[in-house]
Amino acid sequence: MATIKDSVHDHIEIEGVAAALLDTPAVQRLRRIRQLGTVSYVYPSANHTRFEHSLGVYHLACQALDGLGIHGQQAERVRAAALLHDVGHSPFSHNVEAVIHRHTGQYHDDVADLLEENPVGDVLRSHDLDPETIADLIAGDGQYGQLVSGELDVDRMDYLVRDAHHTGVPYGTIDHGRLVRELTFENGQLVLQEGNVQAAESLLIARALMNPTVYSHHVARISKSLLRRGTERLIDEESIPAATVRRMDDSDLLVALRTHEATEGYANALDERDLFKRAVWAELRDVPDKIIDADHETVRGLEDEIAAKADVRPAHVIIDVPGRPTMTESTTRVVVGSEVRRLDEQSPLVEALRAAQQSQWRLGVYAPNGRTEQVGHAAASVLGLDIEGALVSEVRGTHYATLDEFDCGPN
C-alpha cells in the first residue's frame, strides 16, 4: 500500500489494483496535463493536474464504496475505473477535445482501445479485471458506473473542491464527506438518502458559481479558442494525425505548435499571453437559434464572411459559440419521505439557477487588439445580433505581437 499526501483530501491510501496502475505510463502522463487547461491564464495558481484529480476521485470512490457496503471484485472494478477515468484526455484537458472528436469520433471517456492495448490492460488482466468492463464503468454504464460518471459521481465532487482550492475562489465548497456517506442505491439508481436535499443543492450551487467565474471566464475562453484553432491547423495543414495529438501531453502540443510554421503565431500568443480580445460578447436572447445550433463548418464559414466584411484576414476572426445551457445536477435523485424524487422536482433553487445560467451565457467573437471594433460591427451584421447589446470595447495595454503572426493560411 502507498500513502500519498494530497492538498485537498490529506492522506490518500492506494492499494490493490490501483497501486499497480499508478506507475503505468498512461496514468503518469496525467501529471503533464493541466486539470483546467487555459484557466491558468486567469488564475495563475490553477496548475493542478489530471493526476492529482484522479487520485482524489479514487479516494472518494473508496469512501463511497465503503459506505455502500460494496467489497471484493466489484469494488476493485470501480476503484480501477475511478483512477483511470481521465486517461483518455487529450492535451489541456477539455480544451481541444472537440477538435479531436471531429477527427476521431472519440471523446475523453472513450477509452476501450487505450485500456486494451496499453500496459494498463496487462495490469487489469493480472488482477482478473476485464479492460472492457472498466471502460464501460468509466463511460458511466450500469449501476456502478453512476459512481464514476453520473449526476452524483465522485468525479464532480472532487473537481469542484479541487478547482476552487487551486484557483483560490470560494465558490466550489461542498460537503463531499457527507455526500459520499449519504449515497445509496434505490432500484439500481444512485440517490442521496433522506434529509440531503440541501447537500444535493450544494452541488448545483457550486457548479453554477464556478462556471462564470472559472470555467467560462472570458480570458480562459479566448485562450482556449486560440489553442483550438492552432490545434486544428496542426492537424489539417501539418498532417499530424488527430490520434497522435490525442496522446500528447500539454508540453508536447505547445512544442508542436511552436515548431510548425502554420501554428507558431498561436503558440507565441499563448506563450506571451498576448491574446485576442472580445469584439462581441452577446447574451443568449440576442443570438439567433440558427447561430447557437450551427455546426463547425457553418461557424467557419461565418468567420470567413465576417473577416471579408471587416476587411481583415480570416485568421483574425474567431467565433466562440458555447453549447446551450444545461444543468446535469438538477436531475440528481434524493429520498424525500421514502419517495425518490428528482432535485428539480423538489428544490425551488433549480429554476432560479437555470435562469441565472441562461443570463450568464455569452457568444464571443474574438479578434486581435486593434481589430475588435471593425470585427465587432461586421460580426453583429453577419450574425444578426443586437449591436448595442453585443459589442464590447476591450483594448488594454500595448499589443506587441504583429498581426501577421496570425496570417497562417486561408483559414
Beta strands, then each sheet from edge to edge (+ up, - down):
strand 1: 2-6
strand 2: 10-14
strand 3: 183-186
strand 4: 189-192
strand 5: 277-283
strand 6: 318-320
strand 7: 333-336
strand 8: 339-342
strand 9: 362-367
sheet 1: 1+ 2-
sheet 2: 3+ 4-
sheet 3: 5+ 9- 6+
sheet 4: 7+ 8-
end
